Amino acid sequence: MADNSFPTVPLSIPDTAQHLRLVSTSLNNTINGKLNSTGTITLTASATSTTLTDARIGGNSIILFMPTTANGRTALNGLHVSGRADGSATLTHASSGNTDQHLSYTIIG
Protein backbone atom coordinates (compact mmCIF):
# COMPACT_ATOMS: atom_id res chain seq x y z
CA MET A 1 0.00 0.00 0.00
CA ALA A 2 1.01 3.63 -0.04
CA ASP A 3 4.33 4.51 1.50
CA ASN A 4 3.10 8.06 1.93
CA SER A 5 -0.18 9.37 3.19
CA PHE A 6 -1.35 12.80 2.25
CA PRO A 7 -4.58 13.91 3.91
CA THR A 8 -7.83 13.04 2.23
CA VAL A 9 -10.83 15.35 2.30
CA PRO A 10 -14.17 14.28 3.79
CA LEU A 11 -17.14 14.74 1.48
CA SER A 12 -18.62 17.27 3.86
CA ILE A 13 -18.04 18.82 7.27
CA PRO A 14 -20.17 21.38 9.12
CA ASP A 15 -17.50 24.11 8.97
CA THR A 16 -17.60 25.22 5.32
CA ALA A 17 -14.47 27.38 5.64
CA GLN A 18 -12.48 24.47 7.10
CA HIS A 19 -13.78 22.19 4.34
CA LEU A 20 -12.66 24.69 1.70
CA ARG A 21 -9.18 24.85 3.30
CA LEU A 22 -8.94 21.04 3.20
CA VAL A 23 -10.05 20.93 -0.45
CA SER A 24 -7.57 23.68 -1.35
CA THR A 25 -4.72 21.90 0.43
CA SER A 26 -5.54 18.62 -1.27
CA LEU A 27 -5.77 20.27 -4.70
CA ASN A 28 -2.48 22.10 -4.19
CA ASN A 29 -0.81 18.85 -3.08
CA THR A 30 -2.10 17.16 -6.23
CA ILE A 31 -0.80 19.97 -8.44
CA ASN A 32 2.57 19.58 -6.72
CA GLY A 33 2.67 15.80 -7.36
CA LYS A 34 1.84 14.72 -3.82
CA LEU A 35 -0.39 11.75 -4.58
CA ASN A 36 -1.48 8.74 -2.57
CA SER A 37 -0.99 6.43 -5.54
CA THR A 38 2.50 5.03 -4.85
CA GLY A 39 4.00 2.06 -3.10
CA THR A 40 6.91 -0.38 -3.06
CA ILE A 41 7.34 -4.04 -3.89
CA THR A 42 10.12 -6.61 -3.82
CA LEU A 43 9.97 -9.19 -6.59
CA THR A 44 9.83 -12.79 -5.37
CA ALA A 45 13.28 -14.37 -5.52
CA SER A 46 13.73 -17.55 -7.60
CA ALA A 47 10.26 -17.16 -9.13
CA THR A 48 8.87 -15.93 -12.44
CA SER A 49 5.90 -14.06 -11.02
CA THR A 50 5.05 -11.84 -8.09
CA THR A 51 1.61 -10.72 -6.95
CA LEU A 52 1.26 -7.02 -6.24
CA THR A 53 -1.59 -6.58 -3.77
CA ASP A 54 -2.95 -3.06 -3.49
CA ALA A 55 -6.59 -2.10 -2.99
CA ARG A 56 -6.19 0.79 -5.45
CA ILE A 57 -5.55 -1.54 -8.42
CA GLY A 58 -8.42 -2.17 -10.79
CA GLY A 59 -8.84 -4.01 -14.05
CA ASN A 60 -7.99 -0.88 -16.06
CA SER A 61 -5.19 0.48 -13.88
CA ILE A 62 -1.87 1.55 -15.35
CA ILE A 63 1.05 0.56 -13.11
CA LEU A 64 4.40 2.27 -13.59
CA PHE A 65 7.65 1.00 -12.01
CA MET A 66 10.91 2.59 -10.89
CA PRO A 67 13.78 0.37 -9.67
CA THR A 68 15.32 1.40 -6.34
CA THR A 69 18.21 -1.10 -6.30
CA ALA A 70 20.67 -2.34 -8.92
CA ASN A 71 18.99 -5.77 -8.93
CA GLY A 72 15.62 -4.06 -9.30
CA ARG A 73 17.00 -2.28 -12.37
CA THR A 74 18.15 -5.59 -13.85
CA ALA A 75 14.72 -7.14 -13.20
CA LEU A 76 12.94 -4.23 -14.86
CA ASN A 77 14.14 -5.31 -18.33
CA GLY A 78 11.87 -8.37 -18.43
CA LEU A 79 9.11 -7.18 -16.11
CA HIS A 80 5.55 -6.87 -17.33
CA VAL A 81 2.07 -6.82 -15.83
CA SER A 82 0.46 -10.03 -17.05
CA GLY A 83 -2.84 -9.63 -15.24
CA ARG A 84 -4.91 -7.09 -13.30
CA ALA A 85 -7.95 -7.49 -11.11
CA ASP A 86 -9.59 -5.52 -8.35
CA GLY A 87 -6.97 -5.25 -5.63
CA SER A 88 -4.07 -7.04 -7.31
CA ALA A 89 -1.83 -7.42 -10.33
CA THR A 90 0.35 -10.29 -11.49
CA LEU A 91 3.89 -9.27 -12.39
CA THR A 92 5.81 -11.63 -14.66
CA HIS A 93 9.60 -11.42 -14.59
CA ALA A 94 12.76 -13.45 -15.05
CA SER A 95 13.72 -15.80 -12.23
CA SER A 96 16.55 -14.49 -10.09
CA GLY A 97 17.95 -15.55 -6.75
CA ASN A 98 18.43 -11.91 -5.77
CA THR A 99 16.34 -10.93 -2.76
CA ASP A 100 16.76 -7.18 -3.28
CA GLN A 101 14.79 -6.66 -6.49
CA HIS A 102 13.08 -3.59 -5.06
CA LEU A 103 10.76 -1.37 -7.12
CA SER A 104 8.62 1.63 -6.37
CA TYR A 105 5.35 1.89 -8.29
CA THR A 106 2.59 4.32 -9.17
CA ILE A 107 -1.00 3.32 -9.92
CA ILE A 108 -3.08 5.45 -12.25
CA GLY A 109 -6.74 4.68 -12.81
N, C-alpha and C positions, 0 to 999 in steps of 0.2 A: 504494500500500500504506500501511500505518499510518505516521502521522507520529510516533507515540509508540511506545514499546515497554516495557511493564511485564513483569516477569519471569514466565515460565511455570513450571509445576511439573512435574518429571518424574513419571512414573507410579509409580516406586519408586526409592529409594536405600537403601543399606545402613544408614545412620544414621537410625533411626526418629525421633529427636528433631529432627534437622535437617529431615527431610521434613515433620514436623508444623509446624515454624516456617515453612517455605515455603508450605505449604497455608494456614496462618493468615494470612500476609502477603498471599497472593493473594486470599483471601476478603475480608479487610479492604479491600484495594484495590478490589475489585468493589463492595462495599457503599458505598464512597466515590466511585463513579463512574469509577474509573480502569480503563478498558477498552481492549483492543487491537482495537477495532472501528471505528476512525475513519480518515479519510484526507482528501486534498484533490484537487480536479480543476479544470482550466480548460476551459471549454467551447470547442469549436473555432470560431474566428472565421469568419464568412461561410459558415457551414454550418447545416443544420437538424438535425444529429444529431452526437452525440459518443459514443464508446465508452468506458465506464468499465471498466477492467481491474483486477480485484482477486480474488485467489485465494479470498477469503472469501465471495464472492457465489455463491449457489446459486439454483436455479429458484424457490424460495419465499422468498427474502430480502426483507426490507423495507429500503428505502434512504431515509434522511432527509437533507435538504439544509439547509445554512445558508450564505447568501451572506456573503462576506468582503470584497467591494468593492461600490461603488455599481452598477457594471455587472453584477455578479453578482446583485444584488438585482433589477435590472430584468429580467434573464434568468429569474429564478425564477418570474415570473408565468405564463409559458407552458411551463415545464419539466415533463416527465413521463417516467417510465420506461416505454418502449414494448416492452421485451423484457428477459428475464433468462435466463441460462444459467450453467452452472458456470464461474465465473471471470470473468464479464463481464456488463455490462448496457448496453443501448442507451438513451441519453438523447435524447429529441426536444425541440427547442427552436426558438424563432424565430431566423432568421438575423440576425446582427449583425456588423459589422466590428470591434467592440471586442475587443481581445486580452486584456483583464483581467476576464473573466467568471469570477471565482474563487469556488469553493464548497468548503466543508468538508462531509463526509458521515459518516454512521454507518450501519453494516450491522447488522441484527438478523436472526438466523435463517439 
